[in-house]
Amino acid sequence: MSYDSAETWFVVKRNILLVSYSFERTGKLLEERELRKLSKHRAQAYSVSARESELFSESRPFALDTN
């Protein structure tokens, strides 16, 4: 193996590692973003459903005890 081919192999290997790290990091960032969006969506949905149940309980007529 000549010096040029060894140097070329080193550069190729380094670039492959950099690209794979970049894809891995990008994937983690996208996953974190999706989890934050999902968490935010769930919190909003819970907030809306809690408020709806409050409104429902306030607007519901009282129940007569038939016992």
N, CA, C and O atoms as a GROMACS GRO file, in nm:
protein
  268
    1MET      N    1   0.087  -0.116   0.000
    1MET     CA    2   0.000   0.000   0.000
    1MET      C    3   0.091   0.122   0.000
    1MET      O    4   0.180   0.137   0.084
    2SER      N    5   0.068   0.207  -0.094
    2SER     CA    6   0.150   0.328  -0.103
    2SER      C    7   0.099   0.434  -0.006
    2SER      O    8  -0.009   0.423   0.051
    3TYR      N    9   0.180   0.534   0.009
    3TYR     CA   10   0.144   0.644   0.099
    3TYR      C   11   0.018   0.714   0.054
    3TYR      O   12  -0.067   0.750   0.135
    4ASP      N   13   0.005   0.735  -0.078
    4ASP     CA   14  -0.114   0.802  -0.132
    4ASP      C   15  -0.241   0.723  -0.105
    4ASP      O   16  -0.343   0.780  -0.066
    5SER      N   17  -0.237   0.592  -0.125
    5SER     CA   18  -0.357   0.512  -0.101
    5SER      C   19  -0.389   0.505   0.048
    5SER      O   20  -0.506   0.502   0.086
    6ALA      N   21  -0.287   0.502   0.134
    6ALA     CA   22  -0.310   0.501   0.278
    6ALA      C   23  -0.372   0.633   0.322
    6ALA      O   24  -0.464   0.636   0.404
    7GLU      N   25  -0.321   0.742   0.266
    7GLU     CA   26  -0.377   0.873   0.300
    7GLU      C   27  -0.520   0.884   0.249
    7GLU      O   28  -0.607   0.935   0.320
    8THR      N   29  -0.545   0.836   0.128
    8THR     CA   30  -0.680   0.839   0.072
    8THR      C   31  -0.774   0.756   0.158
    8THR      O   32  -0.887   0.798   0.186
    9TRP      N   33  -0.730   0.637   0.202
    9TRP     CA   34  -0.813   0.550   0.286
    9TRP      C   35  -0.846   0.620   0.419
    9TRP      O   36  -0.959   0.611   0.468
   10PHE      N   37  -0.746   0.688   0.477
   10PHE     CA   38  -0.769   0.759   0.601
   10PHE      C   39  -0.873   0.869   0.583
   10PHE      O   40  -0.963   0.885   0.666
   11VAL      N   41  -0.861   0.945   0.474
   11VAL     CA   42  -0.956   1.053   0.447
   11VAL      C   43  -1.096   0.998   0.425
   11VAL      O   44  -1.193   1.052   0.478
   12VAL      N   45  -1.107   0.890   0.349
   12VAL     CA   46  -1.237   0.829   0.323
   12VAL      C   47  -1.299   0.778   0.453
   12VAL      O   48  -1.417   0.802   0.480
   13LYS      N   49  -1.218   0.708   0.533
   13LYS     CA   50  -1.269   0.655   0.659
   13LYS      C   51  -1.313   0.767   0.752
   13LYS      O   52  -1.418   0.758   0.816
   14ARG      N   53  -1.233   0.873   0.761
   14ARG     CA   54  -1.268   0.988   0.845
   14ARG      C   55  -1.399   1.051   0.798
   14ARG      O   56  -1.485   1.085   0.880
   15ASN      N   57  -1.414   1.067   0.667
   15ASN     CA   58  -1.537   1.126   0.615
   15ASN      C   59  -1.658   1.038   0.640
   15ASN      O   60  -1.766   1.089   0.669
   16ILE      N   61  -1.642   0.909   0.630
   16ILE     CA   62  -1.751   0.816   0.658
   16ILE      C   63  -1.793   0.830   0.804
   16ILE      O   64  -1.912   0.834   0.835
   17LEU      N   65  -1.695   0.837   0.894
   17LEU     CA   66  -1.727   0.853   1.036
   17LEU      C   67  -1.797   0.985   1.063
   17LEU      O   68  -1.892   0.991   1.140
   18LEU      N   69  -1.749   1.092   0.998
   18LEU     CA   70  -1.812   1.222   1.017
   18LEU      C   71  -1.956   1.224   0.966
   18LEU      O   72  -2.045   1.279   1.031
   19VAL      N   73  -1.978   1.163   0.851
   19VAL     CA   74  -2.113   1.159   0.795
   19VAL      C   75  -2.205   1.074   0.881
   19VAL      O   76  -2.319   1.111   0.906
   20SER      N   77  -2.155   0.958   0.927
   20SER     CA   78  -2.240   0.873   1.010
   20SER      C   79  -2.273   0.941   1.143
   20SER      O   80  -2.384   0.930   1.193
   21TYR      N   81  -2.174   1.012   1.200
   21TYR     CA   82  -2.201   1.087   1.323
   21TYR      C   83  -2.304   1.196   1.297
   21TYR      O   84  -2.394   1.218   1.378
   22SER      N   85  -2.289   1.262   1.184
   22SER     CA   86  -2.383   1.370   1.149
   22SER      C   87  -2.525   1.315   1.135
   22SER      O   88  -2.619   1.375   1.186
   23PHE      N   89  -2.541   1.201   1.067
   23PHE     CA   90  -2.674   1.140   1.053
   23PHE      C   91  -2.729   1.098   1.190
   23PHE      O   92  -2.847   1.116   1.218
   24GLU      N   93  -2.641   1.041   1.273
   24GLU     CA   94  -2.686   0.998   1.405
   24GLU      C   95  -2.732   1.118   1.488
   24GLU      O   96  -2.836   1.113   1.553
   25ARG      N   97  -2.655   1.224   1.486
   25ARG     CA   98  -2.690   1.345   1.562
   25ARG      C   99  -2.818   1.407   1.509
   25ARG      O  100  -2.904   1.448   1.586
   26THR      N  101  -2.830   1.415   1.376
   26THR     CA  102  -2.951   1.470   1.315
   26THR      C  103  -3.073   1.386   1.354
   26THR      O  104  -3.178   1.441   1.387
   27GLY      N  105  -3.058   1.255   1.352
   27GLY     CA  106  -3.167   1.167   1.392
   27GLY      C  107  -3.209   1.189   1.535
   27GLY      O  108  -3.329   1.192   1.565
   28LYS      N  109  -3.112   1.206   1.624
   28LYS     CA  110  -3.145   1.231   1.765
   28LYS      C  111  -3.215   1.365   1.782
   28LYS      O  112  -3.310   1.377   1.859
   29LEU      N  113  -3.167   1.466   1.709
   29LEU     CA  114  -3.231   1.598   1.719
   29LEU      C  115  -3.374   1.592   1.669
   29LEU      O  116  -3.464   1.651   1.729
   30LEU      N  117  -3.396   1.522   1.558
   30LEU     CA  118  -3.532   1.509   1.505
   30LEU      C  119  -3.621   1.432   1.603
   30LEU      O  120  -3.737   1.468   1.623
   31GLU      N  121  -3.566   1.328   1.662
   31GLU     CA  122  -3.644   1.250   1.759
   31GLU      C  123  -3.680   1.336   1.880
   31GLU      O  124  -3.794   1.332   1.928
   32GLU      N  125  -3.584   1.414   1.930
   32GLU     CA  126  -3.611   1.502   2.043
   32GLU      C  127  -3.718   1.605   2.008
   32GLU      O  128  -3.806   1.635   2.089
   33ARG      N  129  -3.710   1.658   1.886
   33ARG     CA  130  -3.809   1.757   1.843
   33ARG      C  131  -3.948   1.695   1.836
   33ARG      O  132  -4.045   1.756   1.880
   34GLU      N  133  -3.957   1.574   1.782
   34GLU     CA  134  -4.087   1.505   1.774
   34GLU      C  135  -4.141   1.476   1.914
   34GLU      O  136  -4.261   1.489   1.938
   35LEU      N  137  -4.053   1.436   2.006
   35LEU     CA  138  -4.098   1.408   2.142
   35LEU      C  139  -4.148   1.535   2.210
   35LEU      O  140  -4.248   1.532   2.283
   36ARG      N  141  -4.080   1.648   2.186
   36ARG     CA  142  -4.125   1.775   2.244
   36ARG      C  143  -4.261   1.814   2.186
   36ARG      O  144  -4.349   1.859   2.258
   37LYS      N  145  -4.277   1.796   2.053
   37LYS     CA  146  -4.406   1.829   1.991
   37LYS      C  147  -4.516   1.741   2.046
   37LYS      O  148  -4.626   1.789   2.074
   38LEU      N  149  -4.488   1.612   2.062
   38LEU     CA  150  -4.586   1.518   2.115
   38LEU      C  151  -4.622   1.554   2.258
   38LEU      O  152  -4.739   1.552   2.296
   39SER      N  153  -4.522   1.586   2.337
   39SER     CA  154  -4.546   1.625   2.476
   39SER      C  155  -4.630   1.752   2.484
   39SER      O  156  -4.722   1.761   2.564
   40LYS      N  157  -4.597   1.848   2.400
   40LYS     CA  158  -4.672   1.974   2.398
   40LYS      C  159  -4.817   1.948   2.354
   40LYS      O  160  -4.911   2.005   2.411
   41HIS      N  161  -4.834   1.863   2.254
   41HIS     CA  162  -4.968   1.830   2.205
   41HIS      C  163  -5.049   1.761   2.314
   41HIS      O  164  -5.167   1.791   2.333
   42ARG      N  165  -4.986   1.667   2.385
   42ARG     CA  166  -5.056   1.596   2.493
   42ARG      C  167  -5.095   1.692   2.605
   42ARG      O  168  -5.204   1.682   2.661
   43ALA      N  169  -5.005   1.785   2.637
   43ALA     CA  170  -5.035   1.882   2.743
   43ALA      C  171  -5.152   1.970   2.703
   43ALA      O  172  -5.238   2.000   2.785
   44GLN      N  173  -5.154   2.013   2.577
   44GLN     CA  174  -5.265   2.095   2.529
   44GLN      C  175  -5.395   2.016   2.529
   44GLN      O  176  -5.499   2.068   2.569
   45ALA      N  177  -5.388   1.892   2.486
   45ALA     CA  178  -5.509   1.808   2.483
   45ALA      C  179  -5.560   1.785   2.625
   45ALA      O  180  -5.680   1.789   2.649
   46TYR      N  181  -5.469   1.762   2.720
   46TYR     CA  182  -5.510   1.743   2.859
   46TYR      C  183  -5.572   1.871   2.914
   46TYR      O  184  -5.672   1.866   2.985
   47SER      N  185  -5.512   1.984   2.881
   47SER     CA  186  -5.562   2.112   2.928
   47SER      C  187  -5.703   2.136   2.875
   47SER      O  188  -5.791   2.180   2.948
   48VAL      N  189  -5.724   2.108   2.747
   48VAL     CA  190  -5.856   2.126   2.686
   48VAL      C  191  -5.956   2.030   2.747
   48VAL      O  192  -6.068   2.070   2.780
   49SER      N  193  -5.918   1.903   2.763
   49SER     CA  194  -6.014   1.806   2.817
   49SER      C  195  -6.045   1.837   2.964
   49SER      O  196  -6.158   1.817   3.007
   50ALA      N  197  -5.947   1.885   3.040
   50ALA     CA  198  -5.973   1.922   3.179
   50ALA      C  199  -6.070   2.039   3.184
   50ALA      O  200  -6.161   2.040   3.267
   51ARG      N  201  -6.051   2.136   3.099
   51ARG     CA  202  -6.141   2.252   3.095
   51ARG      C  203  -6.280   2.210   3.049
   51ARG      O  204  -6.380   2.257   3.103
   52GLU      N  205  -6.289   2.121   2.950
   52GLU     CA  206  -6.419   2.073   2.904
   52GLU      C  207  -6.492   2.000   3.016
   52GLU      O  208  -6.613   2.016   3.032
   53SER      N  209  -6.420   1.919   3.092
   53SER     CA  210  -6.486   1.847   3.201
   53SER      C  211  -6.531   1.944   3.309
   53SER      O  212  -6.634   1.922   3.373
   54GLU      N  213  -6.454   2.050   3.331
   54GLU     CA  214  -6.496   2.154   3.426
   54GLU      C  215  -6.626   2.218   3.379
   54GLU      O  216  -6.721   2.233   3.456
   55LEU      N  217  -6.629   2.256   3.252
   55LEU     CA  218  -6.748   2.319   3.197
   55LEU      C  219  -6.866   2.225   3.202
   55LEU      O  220  -6.978   2.266   3.232
   56PHE      N  221  -6.842   2.098   3.171
   56PHE     CA  222  -6.949   1.999   3.172
   56PHE      C  223  -7.005   1.983   3.312
   56PHE      O  224  -7.127   1.978   3.330
   57SER      N  225  -6.918   1.975   3.411
   57SER     CA  226  -6.967   1.957   3.547
   57SER      C  227  -7.039   2.081   3.598
   57SER      O  228  -7.132   2.071   3.679
   58GLU      N  229  -6.997   2.199   3.550
   58GLU     CA  230  -7.065   2.322   3.591
   58GLU      C  231  -7.203   2.335   3.526
   58GLU      O  232  -7.296   2.388   3.587
   59SER      N  233  -7.214   2.288   3.404
   59SER     CA  234  -7.341   2.308   3.331
   59SER      C  235  -7.439   2.194   3.353
   59SER      O  236  -7.555   2.204   3.315
   60ARG      N  237  -7.394   2.085   3.414
   60ARG     CA  238  -7.481   1.969   3.436
   60ARG      C  239  -7.575   1.998   3.552
   60ARG      O  240  -7.530   2.044   3.658
   61PRO      N  241  -7.701   1.972   3.535
   61PRO     CA  242  -7.791   1.992   3.647
   61PRO      C  243  -7.761   1.894   3.759
   61PRO      O  244  -7.712   1.784   3.734
   62PHE      N  245  -7.791   1.933   3.879
   62PHE     CA  246  -7.764   1.844   3.990
   62PHE      C  247  -7.856   1.723   3.981
   62PHE      O  248  -7.968   1.729   3.931
   63ALA      N  249  -7.805   1.614   4.032
   63ALA     CA  250  -7.881   1.488   4.027
   63ALA      C  251  -7.964   1.476   4.155
   63ALA      O  252  -7.917   1.507   4.265
   64LEU      N  253  -8.086   1.432   4.139
   64LEU     CA  254  -8.172   1.410   4.254
   64LEU      C  255  -8.142   1.274   4.315
   64LEU      O  256  -8.125   1.176   4.243
   65ASP      N  257  -8.135   1.270   4.444
   65ASP     CA  258  -8.111   1.144   4.512
   65ASP      C  259  -8.244   1.071   4.525
   65ASP      O  260  -8.335   1.120   4.592
   66THR      N  261  -8.255   0.956   4.461
   66THR     CA  262  -8.381   0.883   4.460
   66THR      C  263  -8.385   0.775   4.569
   66THR      O  264  -8.478   0.694   4.570
   67ASN      N  265  -8.291   0.772   4.656
   67ASN     CA  266  -8.290   0.671   4.763
   67ASN      C  267  -8.377   0.708   4.877
   67ASN      O  268  -8.387   0.633   4.974
   0.00000   0.00000   0.00000
